[in-house]
C-alpha cells in the first residue's frame, strides 16, 4: 500500500489500445450492455486510477445498469448494507486509499446513488492527491443529498485546493445560509475570499466580501446573458452557473441542454454527450424526442471528432499501422452506430418520413441499394427530405441496373432544383451516366454539356465532352 500522490491523466495521454477500450465501453452502454462497460472501466481504473474521464464513463454505465434493474428490485439491500459500509469505509480509506477507490466503485455498481460510497471515493481520492476526482465524487453525492452539509464542506475544501474560489464561496454561502452559525462554513468563505483577493488583487480592506461577491456575480451574469457568448471563459462560467441550477432544479431539462450546448461550443464533445445522457436519464428526458435526436447528433459528432483526430495523427505518422487499424475500426463503428440509431428511430416513429430517408440513405451508402429503396420511397413524403429522397432513389435504381427508372427519378430531381449548384451538377451527372449506361448516348451528352457549361472542372465531364467532339 502506498499513499504517494497519483497523477490525474487525460484519456488522450493513455495508450491507443486503452482509448479504444473506453470507446467500446461507451458503445456498450448505448447498446444496453452496461455490465461489459463496467468490467472494462474497472480494469482500466485499476491500472490508471487517475483518469477521471474513464471514471465518468464507468459512472454512466453504473447508472444505466441500476436504472434497468431498479424496476425489478427494491431498495432493501441498499438500506441493509449502508450502515456496515459506513463503518468499514473510513478505516479502509486510511489504511489503503487505492483499495478504497476500488471498493467504492464496486458499491456504486450496486447503487450509484449511495452517498457513503461517493464520499468514500472522494476521501480516498483526496489522500492520493486526485482532487478533480474527489470534487467529482462529492458533486455526485451533492446531487443525491443537496443539503448534506458535511459533504458540501468537503467539496468546498477540494475546490480551494483546485483554486476554484468562486465555487468554494458559493458552497460556503449555501451552507451558512441553511445552517446559521456554521463556523466551518464561515471559515471556508473567508479562506476562499482571501485567496481570491490575492489572486485578482481587486478587493481591499474589511469590506463585506459576501456582498461584494454577490454584486460581482450578478454583474457577470447580466453581462453574459445580454450578449452572445462565445469565448471559452464565458462559456465555462455559464456551464458552472447551469450546474448550480441543475442542483437546485434537477428536473429542468433546459439546464442540461445549456450545459451540453456550451461544452459542444468548447469542442468538448465527450462532456456534451455526458450531459445530454444525464438529461435522458430523467423521466421527462426519456420521452423528449428533440433530446433524443440531440443525443444521437452529439454522439456522432463526438465519434467524428475522434476520427478526425486520428486522421491528423496519421498525417504526421503515416507508418503507424496500429493507429490505422484503430481509425478503420472507428469508421466502421461510426457507420454501425448510425445504422442502429436510424433503425431504432424508424421502428419508434414509423410515420416520421424524415427518419425513413436517413435510413434509406445510410443503407445505400453502406452498399445495400435493394434494402434502401422502400425507405427512400417513403422518405419522399417528407417535404424537407423530398428532393434528396428522389435523388437517392434514382441512385438506388441505378445500383440495381434499372437505368430507365433511375433516369425518371433523376429528371424529377433535376427539374425541381432551380440553381446550378453542386447538388444540381451531381444530379445531372448521375442522370447523364444513367442514359449512357442505358445505351442512350445523345441524351447522355446533352446532360453532360449542361454540367460542362457550368463547371468545366467537374469530375471527368471535360474528357467526356472532348471525346464526343473528337468522334464527330
Buried (B, 14 or more C-beta within 10 A) or exposed (E): EEBEEBEBBEBEEBEBEBBBBBBBBBBBBBEEBBEBBBBBBBEBBEEBBBBBBBBBBBBBBBBBBBEEEEEEEEEEEBEEBBEEBBEEBBEBBEEBBBEBBBBBBEBBBBBBBBBBBBBBBBBBBBBBBBBBBBBBBBBBBBBBBBEBBEBBBBBBBBBBBBEBBBBBBBBBBBBBEEBEEBEBBBEBBBBBBEBBBEEEEEBEEEEEBBEBBEEBBEEBEEEBEEEEBEEEEBBEBBBBBBBBBBEEEBEBBEBBBBBBBBBBBBEBBBBBBBBBBBBBBBEEBEEBEEBBEBBBBBBBBBBBBBBEEBEEBBEEEEEBEEBBEBBEBBBEBBBEBBBEBBBBBBEEBEEBBBBBBBBBBBBBBBEBBEBBBBBBBBBBBBEEBBBBBBBBBBBBBBBEEBBEBBBBBBBBBBEEBEEBEEBBBBBBBBBBBBBBBBEBBEBBBBBBBBBBEBBEEBBEBBEBBEEBEEEE
